[in-house]
Structure formats: structure tokens, C-alpha cells
Amino acid sequence: MERLAGMTSAGIGAALAGGRWLILPIALLLFLQWPLREVVHAYSREANDLGQCLFALYVAVAVTAATRARAHLASDIFAHRYGPVTRARLARIGAAIGLLPWSLWLLGAGWDMAWRSTLSLEAFPETYNPGFFLVKLAMWLLGLLAFAQALLDIARPEPAA
């Protein structure tokens, strides 16, 4: 079981390590939209659509990265008073009753939409540029990464008192 947890953690880590670099092309595409529209008079909508795809993938991994780093929003007014064991238990309970059901719902409710969109290689509705299916796949990736991280958080051993 520890080996499976280690492999899962390594897989999530690899996805997060790769996903963090998406911010560079996103920033570049955001920067290029104005010159493409005003100077080149072409390709600004394509840059916008590609930026949306990359941003969706970035958010899918960033949410899990924040959870993994314990950098997400949390009520620290009370939590800082608790010891490490109590905080670890609260994190485990939060993952079990909050993150795990939400990620399962996201995976279940989004499966059909993401699957049909991918099969048809759905394009953006306003521009007909290809790639909109990537936005829907990113939603499913978010659910999958959150589910796997929640399982790891629940199974994580308690710190020594």
C-alpha cells in the first residue's frame, strides 16, 4: 500500500511540476493579444483561445498544488493554537468530508460532458477554433488530481506528538 501511495504521490508531483511551467506561455499569449490585434490585425482570437486552454490546465494543477503545499485558504485563527497531531486530524477530516466527495462529484458529473467533448474534438463556440475540449478535460483532470491527493491526505500517517 505504501508503494502505491508513493507512486501516486510521485505521479501527482510530476503533473504539478510540469503544470507550473504553463504560466509562461499563458503570460506570453496574454501579452501578445494586443500587438496581434492592433499591429498584425490577425491571430489575437487564436492566442486568446489557446491561452484559455492552457489556463484551464494550469488551474487544474494549481488547485492540487496549493492543497498539497497546504497553501490554500484556511482558518488559521484557531488552527495555530492546535498541536500538529490535531491539525493533521483536522486536515484528514477535511479531506474526507470535503475534498473527497467534491472530487468524486466532479469526476462523475463531468465524465459524460468531457468524454463527448473529447470524442468530437469540440471547438470554441464563438471562434470555432479547435481545443475547447481541453478546457473540459482540464475540469476532469482537476477532479482526478484532487481525488488522488485527498486519498493521500487521508492515508498520511499522523505526526508524532
Phi and psi restraints in degrees (value plus and minus 20) as a CYANA .aco file:
   2 GLU   PHI     -84.9   -44.9
   2 GLU   PSI     -55.3   -15.3
   3 ARG   PHI     -85.6   -45.6
   3 ARG   PSI     -62.7   -22.7
   4 LEU   PHI     -82.9   -42.9
   4 LEU   PSI     -63.0   -23.0
   5 ALA   PHI     -82.5   -42.5
   5 ALA   PSI     -60.1   -20.1
   6 GLY   PHI     -85.4   -45.4
   6 GLY   PSI     -61.8   -21.8
   7 MET   PHI     -86.2   -46.2
   7 MET   PSI     -60.8   -20.8
   8 THR   PHI     -83.3   -43.3
   8 THR   PSI     -65.4   -25.4
   9 SER   PHI     -82.5   -42.5
   9 SER   PSI     -60.6   -20.6
  10 ALA   PHI     -85.9   -45.9
  10 ALA   PSI     -59.1   -19.1
  11 GLY   PHI     -84.3   -44.3
  11 GLY   PSI     -64.0   -24.0
  12 ILE   PHI     -83.1   -43.1
  12 ILE   PSI     -63.3   -23.3
  13 GLY   PHI     -79.6   -39.6
  13 GLY   PSI     -60.5   -20.5
  14 ALA   PHI     -85.3   -45.3
  14 ALA   PSI     -61.8   -21.8
  15 ALA   PHI     -82.8   -42.8
  15 ALA   PSI     -61.2   -21.2
  16 LEU   PHI     -90.1   -50.1
  16 LEU   PSI     -58.5   -18.5
  17 ALA   PHI     -84.9   -44.9
  17 ALA   PSI     -60.2   -20.2
  18 GLY   PHI     -92.0   -52.0
  18 GLY   PSI     -58.6   -18.6
  19 GLY   PHI     -87.7   -47.7
  19 GLY   PSI     -47.5    -7.5
  20 ARG   PHI     -85.3   -45.3
  20 ARG   PSI     -44.5    -4.5
  21 TRP   PHI     -98.6   -58.6
  21 TRP   PSI     -29.4    10.6
  22 LEU   PHI     -84.7   -44.7
  22 LEU   PSI     -42.9    -2.9
  23 ILE   PHI     -83.8   -43.8
  23 ILE   PSI     -48.9    -8.9
  24 LEU   PHI     -87.4   -47.4
  24 LEU   PSI     -72.1   -32.1
  25 PRO   PHI     -86.2   -46.2
  25 PRO   PSI     -49.0    -9.0
  26 ILE   PHI     -83.1   -43.1
  26 ILE   PSI     -67.9   -27.9
  27 ALA   PHI     -82.7   -42.7
  27 ALA   PSI     -61.2   -21.2
  28 LEU   PHI     -82.4   -42.4
  28 LEU   PSI     -65.6   -25.6
  29 LEU   PHI     -84.9   -44.9
  29 LEU   PSI     -58.1   -18.1
  30 LEU   PHI     -83.7   -43.7
  30 LEU   PSI     -62.1   -22.1
  31 PHE   PHI     -84.6   -44.6
  31 PHE   PSI     -59.7   -19.7
  32 LEU   PHI     -96.3   -56.3
  32 LEU   PSI     -37.0     3.0
  33 GLN   PHI     -78.7   -38.7
  33 GLN   PSI     -64.7   -24.7
  34 TRP   PHI     -85.0   -45.0
  34 TRP   PSI     -72.1   -32.1
  35 PRO   PHI     -81.2   -41.2
  35 PRO   PSI     -56.1   -16.1
  36 LEU   PHI     -84.0   -44.0
  36 LEU   PSI     -60.4   -20.4
  37 ARG   PHI     -94.6   -54.6
  37 ARG   PSI     -65.2   -25.2
  38 GLU   PHI    -110.0   -70.0
  38 GLU   PSI     -50.2   -10.2
  39 VAL   PHI    -123.1   -83.1
  39 VAL   PSI     -71.8   -31.8
  40 VAL   PHI    -101.1   -61.1
  40 VAL   PSI     -47.4    -7.4
  41 HIS   PHI      41.6    81.6
  41 HIS   PSI      12.9    52.9
  42 ALA   PHI    -184.8  -144.8
  42 ALA   PSI     138.2   178.2
  43 TYR   PHI      51.8    91.8
  43 TYR   PSI     -17.1    22.9
  44 SER   PHI     -89.1   -49.1
  44 SER   PSI     -55.6   -15.6
  45 ARG   PHI     -90.3   -50.3
  45 ARG   PSI     -54.7   -14.7
  46 GLU   PHI     -86.6   -46.6
  46 GLU   PSI     -60.9   -20.9
  47 ALA   PHI     -82.9   -42.9
  47 ALA   PSI     -60.1   -20.1
  48 ASN   PHI     -84.2   -44.2
  48 ASN   PSI     -65.4   -25.4
  49 ASP   PHI     -85.2   -45.2
  49 ASP   PSI     -62.5   -22.5
  50 LEU   PHI     -84.2   -44.2
  50 LEU   PSI     -59.7   -19.7
  51 GLY   PHI     -80.7   -40.7
  51 GLY   PSI     -58.8   -18.8
  52 GLN   PHI     -83.9   -43.9
  52 GLN   PSI     -61.6   -21.6
  53 CYS   PHI     -81.8   -41.8
  53 CYS   PSI     -68.8   -28.8
  54 LEU   PHI     -85.7   -45.7
  54 LEU   PSI     -58.0   -18.0
  55 PHE   PHI     -85.4   -45.4
  55 PHE   PSI     -59.8   -19.8
  56 ALA   PHI     -81.9   -41.9
  56 ALA   PSI     -62.9   -22.9
  57 LEU   PHI     -85.7   -45.7
  57 LEU   PSI     -59.2   -19.2
  58 TYR   PHI     -82.2   -42.2
  58 TYR   PSI     -66.2   -26.2
  59 VAL   PHI     -83.7   -43.7
  59 VAL   PSI     -58.0   -18.0
  60 ALA   PHI     -77.7   -37.7
  60 ALA   PSI     -59.8   -19.8
  61 VAL   PHI    -107.7   -67.7
  61 VAL   PSI     -48.7    -8.7
  62 ALA   PHI     -87.2   -47.2
  62 ALA   PSI     -56.8   -16.8
  63 VAL   PHI     -82.7   -42.7
  63 VAL   PSI     -64.7   -24.7
  64 THR   PHI     -89.0   -49.0
  64 THR   PSI     -56.8   -16.8
  65 ALA   PHI     -82.0   -42.0
  65 ALA   PSI     -61.8   -21.8
  66 ALA   PHI     -85.4   -45.4
  66 ALA   PSI     -61.1   -21.1
  67 THR   PHI     -83.8   -43.8
  67 THR   PSI     -64.8   -24.8
  68 ARG   PHI     -84.2   -44.2
  68 ARG   PSI     -56.9   -16.9
  69 ALA   PHI    -106.2   -66.2
  69 ALA   PSI     -18.9    21.1
  70 ARG   PHI      36.2    76.2
  70 ARG   PSI      17.2    57.2
  71 ALA   PHI    -126.2   -86.2
  71 ALA   PSI     -14.5    25.5
  72 HIS   PHI     -97.4   -57.4
  72 HIS   PSI     150.6   190.6
  73 LEU   PHI     -84.6   -44.6
  73 LEU   PSI     113.0   153.0
  74 ALA   PHI    -171.0  -131.0
  74 ALA   PSI     134.8   174.8
  75 SER   PHI    -103.9   -63.9
  75 SER   PSI      79.8   119.8
  76 ASP   PHI    -113.4   -73.4
  76 ASP   PSI     -24.0    16.0
  77 ILE   PHI     -79.3   -39.3
  77 ILE   PSI     -61.5   -21.5
  78 PHE   PHI    -117.4   -77.4
  78 PHE   PSI     -55.1   -15.1
  79 ALA   PHI     -84.6   -44.6
  79 ALA   PSI     -51.5   -11.5
  80 HIS   PHI     -86.9   -46.9
  80 HIS   PSI     -39.2     0.8
  81 ARG   PHI     -98.2   -58.2
  81 ARG   PSI     -40.0     0.0
  82 TYR   PHI    -104.7   -64.7
  82 TYR   PSI     135.2   175.2
  83 GLY   PHI     -96.2   -56.2
  83 GLY   PSI     151.0   191.0
  84 PRO   PHI     -81.4   -41.4
  84 PRO   PSI     -54.2   -14.2
  85 VAL   PHI     -87.2   -47.2
  85 VAL   PSI     -65.0   -25.0
  86 THR   PHI     -85.3   -45.3
  86 THR   PSI     -61.4   -21.4
  87 ARG   PHI     -83.4   -43.4
  87 ARG   PSI     -59.9   -19.9
  88 ALA   PHI     -84.8   -44.8
  88 ALA   PSI     -60.1   -20.1
  89 ARG   PHI     -85.1   -45.1
  89 ARG   PSI     -62.1   -22.1
  90 LEU   PHI     -83.8   -43.8
  90 LEU   PSI     -59.2   -19.2
  91 ALA   PHI     -84.6   -44.6
  91 ALA   PSI     -60.9   -20.9
  92 ARG   PHI     -85.1   -45.1
  92 ARG   PSI     -63.4   -23.4
  93 ILE   PHI     -84.2   -44.2
  93 ILE   PSI     -62.7   -22.7
  94 GLY   PHI     -80.1   -40.1
  94 GLY   PSI     -61.7   -21.7
  95 ALA   PHI     -85.5   -45.5
  95 ALA   PSI     -59.2   -19.2
  96 ALA   PHI     -92.5   -52.5
  96 ALA   PSI     -59.8   -19.8
  97 ILE   PHI    -121.7   -81.7
  97 ILE   PSI     -30.1     9.9
  98 GLY   PHI    -134.7   -94.7
  98 GLY   PSI     -84.5   -44.5
  99 LEU   PHI     -90.3   -50.3
  99 LEU   PSI     -63.0   -23.0
 100 LEU   PHI     -83.8   -43.8
 100 LEU   PSI     -70.9   -30.9
 101 PRO   PHI     -83.5   -43.5
 101 PRO   PSI     -58.2   -18.2
 102 TRP   PHI     -83.4   -43.4
 102 TRP   PSI     -64.0   -24.0
 103 SER   PHI     -87.7   -47.7
 103 SER   PSI     -57.0   -17.0
 104 LEU   PHI     -83.9   -43.9
 104 LEU   PSI     -60.7   -20.7
 105 TRP   PHI     -83.8   -43.8
 105 TRP   PSI     -63.6   -23.6
 106 LEU   PHI     -81.5   -41.5
 106 LEU   PSI     -63.5   -23.5
 107 LEU   PHI     -84.9   -44.9
 107 LEU   PSI     -65.2   -25.2
 108 GLY   PHI     -90.3   -50.3
 108 GLY   PSI     -68.0   -28.0
 109 ALA   PHI     -90.9   -50.9
 109 ALA   PSI     -49.9    -9.9
 110 GLY   PHI    -112.7   -72.7
 110 GLY   PSI     -29.3    10.7
 111 TRP   PHI     -79.1   -39.1
 111 TRP   PSI     -73.1   -33.1
 112 ASP   PHI     -81.9   -41.9
 112 ASP   PSI     -63.8   -23.8
 113 MET   PHI     -82.9   -42.9
 113 MET   PSI     -67.3   -27.3
 114 ALA   PHI     -86.2   -46.2
 114 ALA   PSI     -59.8   -19.8
 115 TRP   PHI     -85.2   -45.2
 115 TRP   PSI     -68.8   -28.8
 116 ARG   PHI     -84.9   -44.9
 116 ARG   PSI     -58.6   -18.6
 117 SER   PHI     -83.9   -43.9
 117 SER   PSI     -60.8   -20.8
 118 THR   PHI     -89.6   -49.6
 118 THR   PSI     -62.9   -22.9
 119 LEU   PHI     -80.0   -40.0
 119 LEU   PSI     -56.7   -16.7
 120 SER   PHI    -110.8   -70.8
 120 SER   PSI     -20.6    19.4
 121 LEU   PHI      28.1    68.1
 121 LEU   PSI      35.0    75.0
 122 GLU   PHI     -73.6   -33.6
 122 GLU   PSI     116.2   156.2
 123 ALA   PHI    -117.7   -77.7
 123 ALA   PSI     147.4   187.4
 124 PHE   PHI     -85.1   -45.1
 124 PHE   PSI     114.0   154.0
 125 PRO   PHI     -86.5   -46.5
 125 PRO   PSI     -48.5    -8.5
 126 GLU   PHI    -110.4   -70.4
 126 GLU   PSI     -52.9   -12.9
 127 THR   PHI    -129.7   -89.7
 127 THR   PSI     -35.0     5.0
 128 TYR   PHI      42.3    82.3
 128 TYR   PSI      -2.4    37.6
 129 ASN   PHI     -93.6   -53.6
 129 ASN   PSI     126.1   166.1
 130 PRO   PHI     -91.1   -51.1
 130 PRO   PSI     137.5   177.5
 131 GLY   PHI      95.2   135.2
 131 GLY   PSI     -24.9    15.1
 132 PHE   PHI     -82.4   -42.4
 132 PHE   PSI     -47.3    -7.3
 133 PHE   PHI     -81.2   -41.2
 133 PHE   PSI     -45.9    -5.9
 134 LEU   PHI     -86.4   -46.4
 134 LEU   PSI     -52.4   -12.4
 135 VAL   PHI     -84.4   -44.4
 135 VAL   PSI     -62.5   -22.5
 136 LYS   PHI     -92.3   -52.3
 136 LYS   PSI     -55.5   -15.5
 137 LEU   PHI     -85.5   -45.5
 137 LEU   PSI     -54.6   -14.6
 138 ALA   PHI     -83.5   -43.5
 138 ALA   PSI     -56.5   -16.5
 139 MET   PHI     -81.7   -41.7
 139 MET   PSI     -62.4   -22.4
 140 TRP   PHI     -89.8   -49.8
 140 TRP   PSI     -56.6   -16.6
 141 LEU   PHI     -82.4   -42.4
 141 LEU   PSI     -61.0   -21.0
 142 LEU   PHI     -77.0   -37.0
 142 LEU   PSI     -67.7   -27.7
 143 GLY   PHI     -82.4   -42.4
 143 GLY   PSI     -61.2   -21.2
 144 LEU   PHI     -86.2   -46.2
 144 LEU   PSI     -66.6   -26.6
 145 LEU   PHI     -84.7   -44.7
 145 LEU   PSI     -61.3   -21.3
 146 ALA   PHI     -84.5   -44.5
 146 ALA   PSI     -59.9   -19.9
 147 PHE   PHI     -82.5   -42.5
 147 PHE   PSI     -68.9   -28.9
 148 ALA   PHI     -83.2   -43.2
 148 ALA   PSI     -61.6   -21.6
 149 GLN   PHI     -87.1   -47.1
 149 GLN   PSI     -58.0   -18.0
 150 ALA   PHI     -82.1   -42.1
 150 ALA   PSI     -62.3   -22.3
 151 LEU   PHI     -81.5   -41.5
 151 LEU   PSI     -62.8   -22.8
 152 LEU   PHI     -83.8   -43.8
 152 LEU   PSI     -61.1   -21.1
 153 ASP   PHI     -84.8   -44.8
 153 ASP   PSI     -58.3   -18.3
 154 ILE   PHI     -88.4   -48.4
 154 ILE   PSI     -57.9   -17.9
 155 ALA   PHI    -104.6   -64.6
 155 ALA   PSI     -29.6    10.4
 156 ARG   PHI     -81.5   -41.5
 156 ARG   PSI     114.1   154.1
 157 PRO   PHI     -87.0   -47.0
 157 PRO   PSI     129.6   169.6
 158 GLU   PHI     -90.8   -50.8
 158 GLU   PSI     125.0   165.0
 159 PRO   PHI     -89.7   -49.7
 159 PRO   PSI     138.0   178.0
 160 ALA   PHI     -88.8   -48.8
 160 ALA   PSI     122.9   162.9
